[in-house]
Amino acid sequence: MFKNYLKTAFRSISKNKSFTLINILGLALGLTTCLFIVFYVVDELSYDRYNINANRIFRVNEDLKLGDNSVQYAVAMPPLAKTLKAEYPYVEDAVRIKNAGATHVKKNNVNIIENRLAFADASLFNVFTLPMISGDPKTALNEPNSVVVTESTAKKYFNTINVLGKVIVFNDHENFKVTGVIKDIPNQSHFNFDFFLSMESFPDSRSNEWLRSDYNTYVLLRNKADSKKLEASFPNLLEKFSGDQMKSELKMSIKEFEKSGSYFRLNLMPLTDIHLKSTLTGELGANSSVQYVYIFSAIALFILLIACVNFMNLSTARSSNRAREVGVRKVLGSPRKYLIAQFLCESILLTFFATLIALLAAIILLPLFNQVSGKEIAITAQSLIWLTPLALAIILIIGSLAGSYPAFFLSAFQPIDVLKGKLATGFKGGMLRNFLVVFQFAISIFLIIGTLVIYNQLNYIQTKNLGYDRNQVLVVKNAFELKDEASVFKQSLTQLPGVVNATMTGFLPTSGWRNTRIYFKDANLSQKESMFPQSWEVDADYIPTLNMKIVAGRNFSKDISSDTSGIILNQAAAKFFGFKDPINKTIYQSKGGDSKGERNVNDYHIIGIVQDFNFNSLHEKIEPMVMTYGHNSGAVSIRVGTSKIPALLAQIKAKWKAVSPNVEMDYSFMDQDFDASYRSEQMIGTIFIIFTALAIIIACLGLFGLAAFAAEQRTKEIGIRKILGANIGAIIGMLSKDFIKLVLIAIVISSPLAWYLMHLWLQDFAYRINISWWVFAVAGLAATTVAVLTISFQSVKAALANPVKSLRSE
């Protein structure tokens, strides 16, 4: 019986080649898109799950609120890890990781800039699953000046993985002995370092400060330990260990601190939540958002539904062509269940071919998808373990679902109705089919609106006045390598033709260092009038180099020695303190208590107010910021005033080489750094465009097929109309109007939903566009135009047909 089903299915498929091609192509496109999204979602959800104990590992985060300022940190206090292990028996182990930042590593007398270095406690390998190829994980990071490297790093610097005992030179003078080689950390990790340096080598690692947070701290809980119980104990822990330091710094206890409306709290975040749910200050790498997982999963479902709807539409539309077959089969005694089985077999067979094509297309196009999405997904043996059953499930489920309605619809035909010609044809009585067409185009229009909104928001980000000019600014990122020669290097650059100005500091709006400090409005250090802003150390050339605007007072001056105790506020900071005229007012900073318990303070006089500028992402509002005058050699930013960038860049490199012959200059342009901070949004926009195009193509394939069948079923009517004098335009309008009505209904349905969901997406941006009416007009016009062009081919073909042939064929 099954063999007969297959044979009949093959005959039916081969007999209707155009129908088969449209169906298979539509399903294949939909399935290929879904496979890519499945790859993306699986990759996103797999972050940090390579750790054997992933469900028992938690990161300790810190929440701090001071006055009206609040900030959430991914880092904690220096002594916290050791204290947690000592105080709580259900904490099996704890480890600290501290990003070492850009460092140069010597290879054959050439210094290479490396950015993936971190200091780590010896317990690193007890908490995380980092398989060691050589060395002892229990002792590898015990001693100062020891380092563990990844397999690829060992090969990069020594051309072999047998590197135990070899020496790596950091920063020209720091010698570290290799004590272990680990396998490369999987890409699906929220941190990905090539060098782990012993925390014992970091001078600050033994600090007992409880009011400073700069170590990413992780705990491994014992089996069945309750993380909520540990989290609930944190207030008592802070009271016990940080209470004295709080009283010394702010002259109040933690309870008094919280009564004033501020707080200082710790919380736990599961390791597997970090990549998709954490955007805290002090992350070890760039994280994603669970929001995009939801969005892409919904798009995958929508596109799959569009593909299935195509199948159902085309199958029911051609029902009249198979009505006689069904009638004859029933007259000959075929039970309805056999007819249902036959049509389902055809549906599953088509789905099999479509799935096969989709799998091949996904494998071939995977490198291109990786390039667009920024992923490094590969089809491995492990991937096939879940991909094979997924493909089988797709064939059975999609084939059965997509073919279920046609199967039950066609098998329900009554032989007498077939013989009497009572079956509805074309769009007569096709309410479900019309609903499905509306559904398809509603999704397509929704995606078009979403694409336009995302594009407009990204364009807004690119063109918004940020309060500084990021164009034509070259940033030398590793100026700290020059040490005492950094100032000489900066000064030599200002003498080059084409250089407008230069500033030296690691604190930059687009990238670089961040630093927060507590400032007070009065000398009594009243916590109620305190502020916790960004505090950046800059030179006198910073504001003019970045084309910032002083709105009150003046800039720092090299010629005024008292400016070392001067301070410049941004407008947000000035507003926070509530000064009517802030110039020459004084704000204070605590230096902690002295031996007598008296507080020492630094006082700063306000010399200027700079216009607010976006130094964080546009997802966040502009926060208070203070600038102090000093020497910081983190980076050198150069404003360029020439279009001959390559020639000037060569001169700058020559200046660098003159003061640092053994270290390569690491540089970028500020506008590129700015764009990089919105890479995820740009990627989302690109993928949205691609998926929208695919959804429209799939929908149009179905519409093309429906138009063909509608024209075929109205051949006699078209012939008679032409003989009676109807022109080509009238014939085209007659065939097109039913479809255009459905598209217009889809526009009305999808527009409010699209507005609501995109409005929610925009709420994630502190600075955002308003969704304009023309977005919906363009989306509707685009969908209508595409539909008209799709239908027109079949309509024109039918209108131009010889009516004599049409009537003779009938």
Summary of the structure (lengths in Angstrom):
residues: 810
radius of gyration: 34.0
end to end distance: 36.1
largest distance: 112.8
contacts: 2655
relative contact order: 0.11
helix: 53%
strand: 18%
